[in-house]
């Protein structure tokens, strides 16, 4: 990983503003989520616009030009269009003419799925320089009558540039998991081939995010704790050996519970939940980039990434910086 970047839209949405839309008081929003504000895309901003900014920042950090990219892998569940992929829009906008480009969807775990694919492509010699990115405009999929869900989500983008390097540095492992039997815990029911868009699906709010929050919370804590523990054991590491733990910014209460159960010291984690809320698959690279730029990730550090999202999907990655 030779460069990271992130971008959030300019519009700040406070808990006071969201309280008017949802009927949930600002104090209750913060108590339930640990979020004080989030960013929402402007009406003329789409997913590709966000990732263009995040990708440009990552390329600048890497000292690379977009024309050198061999591949663009973009994680999103809120693409500009169902076809073509958002990655192809980004390829055009960056001017990365030699790069092949595609989207993948693994909800909040998507960045780790994309990271794994990009890493393997480099190891197999299929690509030399890969842009791995994640971007979401989840503000377009909120039902403000469901205050428990609508208070969580914001928009954003994050990216990383991958290149071959020292075998003792970089991505040491990525562990990916899924449990389709839990698919109903968080979903956007309509808009696909099973429930195509219609007057009925729109009227019933089926194009918005539906989430069974309490059940998802309990499962997420257990799955993340287990995945992190297994990754540490696989590499013969203890919590004290890791310089920084970065988790998907799902919910402040969830993050606190995972950190507590794993016994992670406060100075070994980094969080953006108060400022940006849950930005789905973009939260992991966005938070990683912010940690790097804040000097919280140092050369030689072990960095452990962990996430869980719809699908269910979850995973971890261990990186030697």
C-alpha positions as CSV (number, residue, x, y, z in Angstrom):
1,X,0.0,0.0,0.0
2,X,1.9,3.1,-1.3
3,X,-0.7,5.8,-0.8
4,X,-4.1,6.5,0.7
5,X,-6.7,9.2,0.2
6,X,-10.2,10.2,1.4
7,X,-12.9,12.6,0.7
8,X,-16.2,13.7,2.3
9,X,-18.8,16.0,0.8
10,X,-19.0,19.6,2.0
11,X,-22.5,19.6,3.4
12,X,-22.5,19.0,7.2
13,X,-25.7,17.5,8.6
14,X,-25.9,18.0,12.4
15,X,-28.0,16.0,14.9
16,X,-30.2,19.1,15.2
17,X,-31.0,19.0,11.5
18,X,-31.6,15.2,11.6
19,X,-33.8,15.5,14.6
20,X,-36.3,17.7,12.6
21,X,-36.4,15.0,9.9
22,X,-36.6,11.9,12.1
23,X,-38.2,13.1,15.4
24,X,-35.3,11.6,17.4
25,X,-33.8,14.2,19.7
26,X,-30.1,15.3,19.2
27,X,-29.2,14.0,22.6
28,X,-30.8,10.6,21.8
29,X,-29.0,10.4,18.4
30,X,-25.6,10.9,20.1
31,X,-26.4,8.5,23.0
32,X,-27.4,5.7,20.6
33,X,-24.7,6.2,18.0
34,X,-21.8,8.3,19.2
35,X,-22.4,10.5,16.1
36,X,-22.5,14.3,16.3
37,X,-22.6,15.1,12.5
38,X,-22.2,13.4,9.2
39,X,-21.7,14.6,5.5
40,X,-24.2,14.3,2.7
41,X,-23.5,14.6,-1.0
42,X,-24.9,17.6,-2.9
43,X,-27.7,16.9,-5.3
44,X,-25.3,16.9,-8.2
45,X,-22.7,14.7,-6.5
46,X,-22.7,10.9,-7.3
47,X,-20.6,8.1,-6.1
48,X,-18.0,8.5,-8.9
49,X,-17.6,12.2,-8.0
50,X,-16.7,11.4,-4.4
51,X,-14.2,8.6,-5.4
52,X,-12.6,10.9,-8.0
53,X,-11.5,13.2,-5.1
54,X,-10.5,10.3,-2.8
55,X,-8.6,8.5,-5.6
56,X,-6.8,11.7,-6.6
57,X,-5.6,12.2,-3.0
58,X,-4.4,8.6,-2.9
59,X,-2.5,8.9,-6.1
60,X,-0.9,12.2,-5.0
61,X,0.2,10.5,-1.7
62,X,1.7,7.6,-3.7
63,X,3.4,10.0,-6.2
64,X,1.7,8.2,-9.1
65,X,-0.2,9.3,-12.1
66,X,-3.6,7.8,-13.0
67,X,-2.2,6.9,-16.4
68,X,0.1,4.4,-14.7
69,X,-2.8,2.4,-13.2
70,X,-3.4,-1.2,-14.4
71,X,-6.7,-1.7,-12.5
72,X,-9.4,0.1,-10.6
73,X,-11.5,-1.9,-8.2
74,X,-14.4,0.0,-6.6
75,X,-16.5,-1.2,-3.7
76,X,-20.0,0.4,-3.6
77,X,-23.6,-0.5,-3.0
78,X,-24.7,2.9,-4.2
79,X,-23.3,3.2,-7.7
80,X,-24.1,6.0,-10.1
81,X,-25.9,3.6,-12.4
82,X,-26.6,-0.1,-12.3
83,X,-24.8,-0.3,-15.6
84,X,-22.0,0.7,-16.4
85,X,-20.1,0.3,-13.2
86,X,-19.0,3.3,-11.1
87,X,-15.4,2.1,-11.6
88,X,-15.7,2.7,-15.3
89,X,-17.0,6.3,-14.7
90,X,-14.0,6.8,-12.4
91,X,-11.6,5.4,-15.0
92,X,-12.9,7.9,-17.5
93,X,-12.8,10.8,-15.1
94,X,-9.3,10.0,-14.0
95,X,-8.0,9.5,-17.5
96,X,-6.7,6.0,-16.5
97,X,-7.0,4.7,-20.1
98,X,-4.9,1.6,-19.6
99,X,-6.7,0.4,-16.5
100,X,-9.4,-2.3,-16.5
101,X,-12.2,-1.3,-14.0
102,X,-15.0,-3.0,-12.2
103,X,-17.3,-2.7,-9.1
104,X,-17.8,-5.2,-6.4
105,X,-20.5,-5.2,-3.7
106,X,-20.0,-6.5,-0.2
107,X,-21.7,-3.8,1.8
108,X,-19.6,-2.3,4.6
109,X,-17.0,-5.1,4.1
110,X,-16.5,-4.2,0.5
111,X,-13.1,-2.4,0.9
112,X,-11.5,-5.5,2.4
113,X,-13.0,-7.6,-0.4
114,X,-11.6,-5.2,-3.0
115,X,-8.2,-5.1,-1.1
116,X,-7.9,-8.8,-1.3
117,X,-8.7,-9.0,-5.0
118,X,-6.2,-6.2,-5.8
119,X,-3.5,-7.8,-3.7
120,X,-4.0,-11.2,-5.4
121,X,-3.9,-9.6,-8.8
122,X,-0.5,-8.1,-8.1
123,X,0.8,-11.3,-6.6
124,X,-0.4,-13.2,-9.7
125,X,1.2,-10.7,-12.1
126,X,-2.1,-9.6,-13.6
127,X,-1.6,-6.0,-12.5
128,X,1.3,-3.9,-11.2
129,X,-0.4,-0.8,-9.9
130,X,-4.0,-1.1,-8.6
131,X,-6.4,1.6,-7.2
132,X,-8.6,0.0,-4.6
133,X,-11.4,2.3,-3.6
134,X,-14.8,2.5,-1.8
135,X,-17.5,5.1,-2.0
136,X,-21.1,5.4,-0.8
137,X,-23.9,7.9,-1.2
138,X,-26.2,6.3,1.4
139,X,-28.0,9.6,2.1
140,X,-30.1,8.8,-1.0
141,X,-31.4,5.6,0.6
142,X,-32.7,6.8,4.0
143,X,-36.3,6.6,5.2
144,X,-36.7,9.4,7.8
145,X,-39.7,7.6,9.3
146,X,-37.3,4.9,10.4
147,X,-35.3,7.1,12.8
148,X,-33.3,4.3,14.3
149,X,-31.7,3.7,10.9
150,X,-31.7,7.1,9.3
151,X,-29.6,8.7,12.1
152,X,-26.6,6.5,11.3
153,X,-25.5,7.1,7.7
154,X,-23.3,9.6,5.9
155,X,-21.5,9.8,2.6
156,X,-17.8,9.5,1.7
157,X,-15.0,7.9,-0.2
158,X,-11.7,6.4,0.5
159,X,-8.9,4.8,-1.6
160,X,-5.6,3.1,-1.5
161,X,-2.9,2.5,-4.2
162,X,-1.4,-0.9,-4.2
163,X,2.0,-1.9,-5.7
164,X,4.3,-4.8,-5.3
165,X,6.8,-4.5,-2.5
166,X,8.9,-6.1,0.2
167,X,7.4,-9.5,1.2
168,X,7.8,-8.6,4.9
169,X,5.9,-5.3,4.5
170,X,2.5,-4.4,3.1
171,X,-0.6,-6.7,3.2
172,X,0.3,-9.8,5.3
173,X,-3.2,-11.4,5.2
174,X,-6.8,-10.7,4.4
175,X,-9.5,-12.9,6.0
176,X,-13.0,-12.7,4.4
177,X,-16.3,-14.2,5.7
178,X,-20.0,-14.3,4.8
179,X,-23.3,-15.6,6.2
180,X,-26.1,-15.3,3.7
181,X,-28.5,-16.7,6.2
182,X,-28.4,-13.3,8.0
183,X,-29.1,-11.3,4.9
184,X,-32.3,-9.9,6.3
185,X,-30.5,-8.0,9.1
186,X,-29.7,-5.1,6.8
187,X,-31.0,-4.7,3.3
188,X,-32.4,-2.4,0.6
189,X,-35.3,-4.7,-0.5
190,X,-36.3,-3.2,-3.9
191,X,-34.6,-2.0,-7.0
192,X,-33.1,-5.3,-8.2
193,X,-34.5,-8.1,-10.3
194,X,-36.5,-9.6,-7.4
195,X,-38.5,-6.4,-6.7
196,X,-38.0,-4.0,-9.6
197,X,-38.9,-0.4,-9.1
198,X,-42.6,0.3,-9.3
199,X,-45.1,2.8,-7.8
200,X,-45.8,0.2,-5.1
201,X,-42.2,-0.3,-4.0
202,X,-41.6,3.4,-3.9
203,X,-44.8,4.0,-1.9
204,X,-43.8,1.3,0.6
205,X,-40.3,2.7,1.1
206,X,-38.6,-0.4,-0.1
207,X,-35.8,1.5,-1.8
208,X,-34.5,2.7,1.6
209,X,-32.2,0.9,4.0
210,X,-34.0,-1.5,6.3
211,X,-32.1,-2.7,9.4
212,X,-32.7,-4.9,12.4
213,X,-30.4,-2.9,14.6
214,X,-30.3,-4.8,17.9
215,X,-29.8,-8.2,16.3
216,X,-27.1,-6.8,14.0
217,X,-25.4,-5.1,16.9
218,X,-25.1,-8.4,18.9
219,X,-23.9,-10.4,16.0
220,X,-21.4,-7.8,14.8
221,X,-19.7,-7.5,18.1
222,X,-19.2,-11.3,18.4
223,X,-18.1,-11.8,14.7
224,X,-15.6,-8.9,14.8
225,X,-14.1,-10.0,18.1
226,X,-13.7,-13.6,16.9
227,X,-12.2,-12.5,13.5
228,X,-9.7,-10.2,15.1
229,X,-8.7,-12.8,17.7
230,X,-8.2,-15.4,14.9
231,X,-6.1,-13.0,12.9
232,X,-3.8,-12.2,15.8
233,X,-3.4,-15.9,16.6
234,X,-2.6,-16.8,13.0
235,X,0.3,-14.3,13.0
236,X,1.4,-15.1,16.6
237,X,0.6,-11.5,17.7
238,X,-1.0,-10.1,20.8
239,X,-3.1,-6.9,21.0
240,X,0.0,-5.0,22.4
241,X,1.9,-5.8,19.2
242,X,-0.5,-3.9,16.9
243,X,0.2,-0.2,16.5
244,X,-3.3,0.7,15.3
245,X,-6.6,-1.0,15.1
246,X,-9.0,0.5,12.6
247,X,-12.6,-0.7,12.5
248,X,-15.6,0.0,10.2
249,X,-17.3,3.1,11.7
250,X,-20.7,1.4,12.1
251,X,-21.8,2.9,15.5
252,X,-20.0,4.4,18.4
253,X,-21.5,2.0,20.9
254,X,-20.5,-1.0,18.8
255,X,-16.9,0.3,18.4
256,X,-16.7,0.8,22.2
257,X,-17.9,-2.7,22.9
258,X,-15.5,-4.4,20.4
259,X,-12.5,-2.4,21.8
260,X,-13.5,-3.3,25.4
261,X,-13.9,-7.0,24.7
262,X,-10.6,-7.2,22.9
263,X,-8.8,-5.1,25.6
264,X,-7.5,-2.6,23.1
265,X,-5.9,0.5,24.7
266,X,-7.6,3.8,23.6
267,X,-4.3,5.1,22.0
268,X,-4.2,2.0,19.7
269,X,-7.5,2.9,17.9
270,X,-8.6,5.6,15.6
271,X,-12.2,6.8,15.0
272,X,-14.1,9.2,12.8
273,X,-17.6,8.2,14.0
274,X,-18.4,11.5,15.7
275,X,-17.6,13.5,12.6
276,X,-18.7,11.4,9.7
277,X,-21.1,8.7,11.0
278,X,-21.5,5.4,9.2
279,X,-20.2,5.7,5.6
280,X,-20.6,2.0,4.9
281,X,-17.8,0.5,2.7
282,X,-15.9,3.8,2.5
283,X,-15.5,4.1,6.3
284,X,-12.5,1.8,6.5
285,X,-10.3,3.5,3.9
286,X,-11.5,6.9,5.0
287,X,-10.5,6.2,8.6
288,X,-7.2,4.6,7.6
289,X,-6.3,7.6,5.5
290,X,-7.2,10.0,8.4
291,X,-5.1,7.9,10.8
292,X,-2.1,7.9,8.4
293,X,-2.3,11.7,7.9
294,X,-2.6,12.3,11.6
295,X,0.6,10.4,12.2
296,X,-1.1,7.6,14.1
297,X,0.3,5.0,11.7
298,X,4.1,4.8,11.6
299,X,6.5,2.9,9.4
300,X,7.0,-0.7,10.7
301,X,3.7,-0.7,12.6
302,X,1.3,-3.6,12.4
303,X,-2.1,-2.2,11.4
304,X,-5.2,-4.4,11.8
305,X,-8.4,-3.5,9.9
306,X,-11.8,-5.1,10.8
307,X,-15.2,-4.7,9.4
308,X,-18.7,-6.2,9.2
309,X,-21.7,-5.3,7.0
310,X,-24.7,-6.5,5.1
311,X,-24.7,-9.9,3.6
312,X,-23.7,-10.6,6.3
313,X,-20.1,-10.1,5.3
314,X,-17.1,-9.4,7.6
315,X,-13.4,-9.6,7.5
316,X,-10.0,-8.5,8.7
317,X,-6.7,-7.5,7.2
318,X,-3.2,-7.3,8.8
319,X,-0.8,-4.8,7.3
320,X,2.9,-4.1,8.1
321,X,3.2,-0.4,7.3
